[in-house]
Amino acid sequence: MKTDNKLLEMLTGYAAAHQHPFNVFVHLIGIPTIMLGVLIPLTWLGIDIDTGLFTTRLTLAHLVLLGFFAFYLTLDGLFAMVFLVAGYGLTLLAMWIGNLPLATSGTVAALCFFGGYAAQFVGHAVERSMPVLVKHPIQANLAAPFFTVVEIFKLLGLREELFDTVQEEISARREQEATQAS
């Protein structure tokens, strides 16, 4: 399998800081939780579309989801499609919560957002690695949902050749860093 260099570079950088199983687990829970915390208020902004047969609501959450999907398509089509399906499910949940009274939905959004980030920092403390968020906040927030999908593939044993290549790249980088340090 030929791997795109941009995808391999991103996966290697991410995976190097996410080797500890606890940190990976925390990210698998925390990142969708953060996304939910962001999507809830984005569902408050939208327009109703009446097709004559039915009425639907298009929100800013839908547009953000499509934007992420478009970016992820430049990295990997299969991962992007899985993200779109999972992200749409999360957007439906966000819409349901967003329709609750503002005090309730706002509280849930804040708890998800800040609780999810707190969990990420705990995971990185266990890993003893600096969160990418600290150095590159925009990159971290754009890439994290994609990496959640990637981690699920890894846990399921799918696309093992890709993950083997990533691990080889991490080992080579660490050897090179050790050589340069001595």
VEXLO-937868 format. One record per residue (C-alpha): x, y, z; residue number from 1. Coordinates in Angstrom, 2 decimals, decimal comma, padded with zeros to 5 digits, m for minus. Layout:
+---------+---------+---------+-----+
|       u |       v |       w | num |
+---------+---------+---------+-----+
|       X |       Y |       Z | NUM |
...
+---------+---------+---------+-----+
//
This chain:
+---------+---------+---------+-----+
|       u |       v |       w | num |
+---------+---------+---------+-----+
|  000,00 |  000,00 |  000,00 |   1 |
|  001,40 |  003,36 | m001,01 |   2 |
|  001,02 |  005,94 |  001,75 |   3 |
|  000,75 |  009,65 |  001,06 |   4 |
|  003,70 |  011,51 |  002,63 |   5 |
|  001,45 |  014,16 |  004,19 |   6 |
| m000,67 |  011,47 |  005,85 |   7 |
|  002,38 |  009,51 |  007,03 |   8 |
|  004,01 |  012,66 |  008,43 |   9 |
|  000,86 |  013,65 |  010,34 |  10 |
|  000,27 |  010,14 |  011,68 |  11 |
|  003,89 |  009,77 |  012,77 |  12 |
|  003,90 |  013,08 |  014,61 |  13 |
|  000,62 |  012,28 |  016,32 |  14 |
|  001,41 |  008,67 |  017,18 |  15 |
|  004,77 |  009,59 |  018,70 |  16 |
|  002,96 |  011,56 |  021,42 |  17 |
|  000,21 |  008,95 |  021,86 |  18 |
|  001,90 |  005,63 |  022,63 |  19 |
|  000,55 |  004,95 |  026,13 |  20 |
| m002,71 |  002,94 |  026,04 |  21 |
| m004,29 |  005,12 |  028,76 |  22 |
| m003,58 |  008,29 |  026,78 |  23 |
| m005,03 |  006,73 |  023,62 |  24 |
| m008,14 |  005,63 |  025,55 |  25 |
| m008,60 |  009,10 |  027,06 |  26 |
| m008,34 |  010,65 |  023,59 |  27 |
| m010,90 |  008,22 |  022,16 |  28 |
| m013,38 |  009,50 |  024,73 |  29 |
| m012,17 |  013,09 |  025,15 |  30 |
| m011,97 |  014,20 |  021,52 |  31 |
| m015,57 |  013,31 |  020,61 |  32 |
| m016,62 |  014,89 |  023,91 |  33 |
| m014,84 |  018,13 |  022,97 |  34 |
| m016,41 |  017,98 |  019,52 |  35 |
| m019,84 |  017,63 |  021,10 |  36 |
| m019,10 |  020,64 |  023,29 |  37 |
| m018,26 |  022,68 |  020,18 |  38 |
| m021,10 |  021,37 |  018,02 |  39 |
| m023,89 |  022,09 |  020,52 |  40 |
| m023,65 |  025,91 |  020,30 |  41 |
| m023,10 |  025,66 |  016,54 |  42 |
| m026,53 |  024,02 |  016,25 |  43 |
| m028,09 |  027,19 |  017,64 |  44 |
| m027,19 |  029,01 |  014,41 |  45 |
| m028,99 |  027,76 |  011,35 |  46 |
| m031,80 |  028,10 |  008,85 |  47 |
| m034,90 |  026,03 |  008,26 |  48 |
| m035,23 |  024,70 |  004,72 |  49 |
| m038,72 |  023,83 |  003,49 |  50 |
| m038,62 |  021,57 |  000,45 |  51 |
| m042,39 |  021,29 |  000,15 |  52 |
| m042,22 |  017,66 |  001,22 |  53 |
| m040,43 |  018,18 |  004,50 |  54 |
| m038,66 |  020,83 |  006,53 |  55 |
| m035,08 |  020,38 |  007,69 |  56 |
| m032,63 |  022,56 |  009,54 |  57 |
| m029,16 |  023,36 |  008,23 |  58 |
| m026,89 |  024,59 |  011,02 |  59 |
| m023,38 |  025,90 |  011,37 |  60 |
| m022,55 |  022,52 |  012,94 |  61 |
| m023,35 |  020,82 |  009,61 |  62 |
| m021,15 |  023,25 |  007,71 |  63 |
| m018,23 |  022,75 |  010,11 |  64 |
| m018,64 |  018,98 |  009,79 |  65 |
| m018,51 |  019,26 |  005,99 |  66 |
| m015,44 |  021,50 |  006,20 |  67 |
| m013,59 |  018,96 |  008,33 |  68 |
| m014,68 |  016,20 |  005,95 |  69 |
| m013,32 |  018,11 |  002,95 |  70 |
| m009,97 |  018,59 |  004,69 |  71 |
| m009,81 |  014,93 |  005,73 |  72 |
| m010,49 |  013,85 |  002,14 |  73 |
| m007,11 |  015,38 |  001,25 |  74 |
| m005,51 |  012,97 |  003,72 |  75 |
| m007,39 |  009,68 |  003,25 |  76 |
| m010,75 |  008,92 |  001,67 |  77 |
| m011,71 |  005,95 |  003,85 |  78 |
| m010,82 |  007,67 |  007,13 |  79 |
| m012,71 |  010,76 |  005,92 |  80 |
| m015,86 |  008,77 |  005,13 |  81 |
| m015,84 |  007,07 |  008,53 |  82 |
| m015,37 |  010,49 |  010,16 |  83 |
| m018,33 |  011,88 |  008,21 |  84 |
| m020,65 |  009,11 |  009,38 |  85 |
| m019,50 |  009,33 |  013,02 |  86 |
| m019,46 |  013,12 |  012,91 |  87 |
| m022,99 |  013,23 |  011,55 |  88 |
| m024,16 |  011,03 |  014,43 |  89 |
| m022,44 |  013,39 |  016,86 |  90 |
| m024,07 |  016,37 |  015,11 |  91 |
| m027,51 |  014,77 |  015,51 |  92 |
| m026,81 |  014,34 |  019,24 |  93 |
| m025,62 |  017,96 |  019,41 |  94 |
| m028,83 |  019,11 |  017,71 |  95 |
| m030,93 |  017,19 |  020,20 |  96 |
| m029,03 |  018,70 |  023,14 |  97 |
| m029,01 |  022,13 |  021,45 |  98 |
| m032,83 |  022,06 |  021,37 |  99 |
| m032,98 |  021,77 |  025,16 | 100 |
| m033,38 |  024,98 |  027,16 | 101 |
| m030,37 |  027,28 |  026,70 | 102 |
| m029,19 |  026,94 |  030,31 | 103 |
| m029,20 |  023,15 |  029,99 | 104 |
| m027,62 |  022,90 |  026,54 | 105 |
| m025,07 |  025,59 |  027,36 | 106 |
| m024,06 |  023,81 |  030,55 | 107 |
| m023,72 |  020,48 |  028,74 | 108 |
| m021,64 |  022,15 |  026,01 | 109 |
| m019,31 |  023,79 |  028,53 | 110 |
| m018,90 |  020,59 |  030,55 | 111 |
| m018,12 |  018,58 |  027,42 | 112 |
| m015,68 |  021,15 |  026,08 | 113 |
| m013,71 |  021,83 |  029,25 | 114 |
| m014,02 |  018,28 |  030,61 | 115 |
| m012,77 |  016,83 |  027,35 | 116 |
| m009,72 |  019,09 |  027,35 | 117 |
| m009,00 |  018,34 |  031,01 | 118 |
| m009,04 |  014,64 |  030,18 | 119 |
| m006,54 |  015,21 |  027,35 | 120 |
| m004,10 |  016,86 |  029,74 | 121 |
| m004,47 |  013,98 |  032,22 | 122 |
| m003,76 |  011,51 |  029,42 | 123 |
| m000,64 |  013,40 |  028,40 | 124 |
|  000,52 |  013,62 |  032,02 | 125 |
|  000,36 |  009,83 |  032,22 | 126 |
|  002,16 |  009,58 |  028,86 | 127 |
|  004,67 |  012,22 |  029,98 | 128 |
|  004,38 |  013,99 |  026,67 | 129 |
|  003,49 |  017,55 |  025,76 | 130 |
|  000,04 |  017,85 |  024,14 | 131 |
|  000,24 |  019,07 |  020,54 | 132 |
| m002,44 |  021,57 |  021,59 | 133 |
|  000,16 |  023,53 |  023,56 | 134 |
|  002,53 |  024,02 |  020,60 | 135 |
|  000,09 |  024,00 |  017,67 | 136 |
| m003,48 |  024,65 |  018,86 | 137 |
| m005,07 |  025,07 |  015,43 | 138 |
| m003,36 |  022,00 |  013,98 | 139 |
| m004,30 |  019,97 |  017,07 | 140 |
| m007,98 |  020,91 |  016,88 | 141 |
| m008,19 |  020,27 |  013,14 | 142 |
| m006,39 |  016,95 |  013,26 | 143 |
| m007,65 |  015,40 |  016,52 | 144 |
| m011,03 |  014,11 |  015,22 | 145 |
| m009,25 |  012,53 |  012,25 | 146 |
| m006,79 |  010,79 |  014,55 | 147 |
| m009,66 |  009,43 |  016,62 | 148 |
| m010,91 |  007,60 |  013,54 | 149 |
| m007,37 |  006,41 |  012,80 | 150 |
| m007,01 |  005,04 |  016,35 | 151 |
| m010,25 |  003,10 |  015,99 | 152 |
| m008,92 |  001,49 |  012,81 | 153 |
| m005,72 |  000,62 |  014,66 | 154 |
| m007,60 | m000,94 |  017,59 | 155 |
| m009,68 | m003,01 |  015,17 | 156 |
| m006,54 | m004,27 |  013,41 | 157 |
| m007,45 | m002,58 |  010,12 | 158 |
| m004,85 | m001,12 |  007,74 | 159 |
| m002,04 | m002,70 |  009,76 | 160 |
|  000,55 | m001,97 |  007,07 | 161 |
| m000,01 |  001,74 |  007,55 | 162 |
|  000,44 |  001,48 |  011,32 | 163 |
|  003,54 | m000,69 |  010,94 | 164 |
|  005,04 |  002,00 |  008,71 | 165 |
|  004,17 |  004,68 |  011,28 | 166 |
|  005,80 |  002,71 |  014,12 | 167 |
|  008,94 |  002,14 |  012,01 | 168 |
|  009,09 |  005,88 |  011,32 | 169 |
|  008,73 |  006,69 |  015,04 | 170 |
|  011,52 |  004,23 |  015,93 | 171 |
|  013,81 |  005,69 |  013,27 | 172 |
|  013,17 |  009,25 |  014,52 | 173 |
|  013,85 |  008,28 |  018,12 | 174 |
|  017,09 |  006,54 |  017,14 | 175 |
|  018,15 |  009,62 |  015,21 | 176 |
|  017,32 |  011,90 |  018,15 | 177 |
|  019,27 |  009,63 |  020,53 | 178 |
|  022,27 |  009,67 |  018,20 | 179 |
|  022,18 |  013,46 |  017,91 | 180 |
|  021,86 |  013,85 |  021,69 | 181 |
|  024,97 |  011,77 |  022,39 | 182 |
+---------+---------+---------+-----+
//
